[in-house]
Amino acid sequence: MLKLYTFPKTIGLACHIALAEAGAAYELVKVDFMTNAQRAPDYLAINPKSRVPALETPQGILTEAPAIMTYIAQTHPAAKLVPDEPFAFAEMLAFNIYLCGTVHPAAAHRHRGYRWADAPEAIEDMRRKAPLNVAECFDLIEAHMFKGPWVMGQDYSLADPYLYVLTSWLARDGVDSAPYPKVMEHFARMGERPAVRKVLAEVEALSAA
């Protein structure tokens, strides 16, 4: 059985959805950020990056959401969570890497500026600028990257839960969602999927644990 170390409202949710969509057998382990459990020695032994998610597999530990999600898809091919054609697969991977490497850090500058600066005025400046940076990313996604009705076109893929989670952060990140009708329609469609409903119920239970 796979074991996902995660915390509610983090990007671990995208991996959680991928597990559910794949029909995988999995266990959730809450890494409680409220008590700094991500920095505790027992968790650092699992993931010395002090981040979530981490996935425990029979072969070892995987970190980084794009890698975790790709592993889930490749070990559960019947779920068809990635395109078979190489170029289409690379396009999907490029989308997820953009979310991981550009959009997610842009959002983090609003909430975790201490990672990049010490001076209070620098941290505050990052907080002010972060929503503009996130909005620019979503401008690009809305206008050029989102194909519809799913991210990559007609077929659901790993890009969909990844975008779903970052879209769920827009209000928290101080970004108006009105300019992104395609993205928001996708967010609503995602919420109707049985796997997503299942995961949200499991997240609620995990939050209460």
C-alpha positions, 0 to 999 in steps of 0.5 A: 500500500502507498503512504502519502504524507500530506497536510490539508490545503497544500499541493499534497492534495493534487497527489491525493486526487491522483491516488483516488483517480488511479484507484490506488490503495493508499494511506494518508499520514498527516504532517501537522504544519501547525505543530511544525511536524514537517521539521520533526526528526521522524519526518525529516528521516522520511523527507529531509526537504521538510516539505509535503508531499512525500510518497512511501512506495515499495521501492522507497520514498518519492518527493516533489508533486510532479514526480509523485503524480507521474509515478502514480500514473505509470504504476496504474496505467489502466486509469489513463492519467497521462497521454500515451503519445510522447509529445502529448505526455511532454506537454502535460509534464511541461504544464505541471512543471510550470505550476510547480516551478513558477506558479507555486513559488509565486504564491509562496512569496505572499505567505513565506517570504521569510524563505527569501529575505530577512528584512521585514520591508523586503518580506512585505514588498514580496507580499504586495507583489505576489498576487500580481505575479500569480495573476500573470501566471493565470493570465497565461494559463487562461489565454494560452495553456488551457485547451478545454474542456480539460487542461490538455484537451478532451482527455483528463490527465494529471494536469487537471488535479494540479491546476485544481489545487492552485486554482483553489488558492486564488482567493487566499493569494489575493487574486480575483478569479473573474478574469479566468472563466475557463479556469473557474469552469474547470474548477467547478467541473473538477469538484463534480468528479467522484474521486475529488468528492471522495478526497475532499471528504478524506481531507476533512476527516484528516483535518479533524484528526 
